[in-house]
Amino acid sequence: MGMFDTILLEKVTHCTACGALIESLQTKQFGQHLEEYRIGDIVEPSPVITGIITEQIFCPKCRSSEQTVYLTIWQSLLTGIYDNVESAEKDLLGIDRSDLLSHLLRHQRSERMWSRRFEKLYNELTQYHEYEQDTTEGKAADHASLRYLHITEHLKQPDPLASILENHNADTEEFFEPQD
Ligand SMILES: [Zn+2]
């Protein structure tokens, strides 16, 4: 089957054939579950517990797949992506506790951000549901009522539900992950 996983490249990478910007690569070596991985993620399942695996970058622009990258895996953790095997070997030998902590910190921040996003969306949708019920039951649905505190601004829009959903779009800046 044509299933694969995607690995996001964190370093700016250009196609060696045509110069196009490459942001990710696809691999069939990680279980082919359509997962998205970044450096610092545990790869499940990993073809090696600790070691280096090679992969080709496919350029969507010129369709070249000549470029080789070296992925370093330490205890199933993707620790780096390198364009030469010497750097990859050096990375593997130099993994230390502070590297692991920084990966842990990023995952903790990400988990908290998604948890906050979910809570906010849930609260807003709950209030919108109450607003709709109140309206259906013929109660005076005052936009400024404290019952709809979280969605006052959205209720002023022609389509409040669309406005709530748009505000929770994953691309909305408000929710960008804090940078180190
Ligand atoms: Zn190219």
Residues whose N, C-alpha, C, O or C-beta is under 5 A from the ligand:
A	BS01	ZN	C15 A17 C18 G19 A20 C59 K61 C62 R63 S64
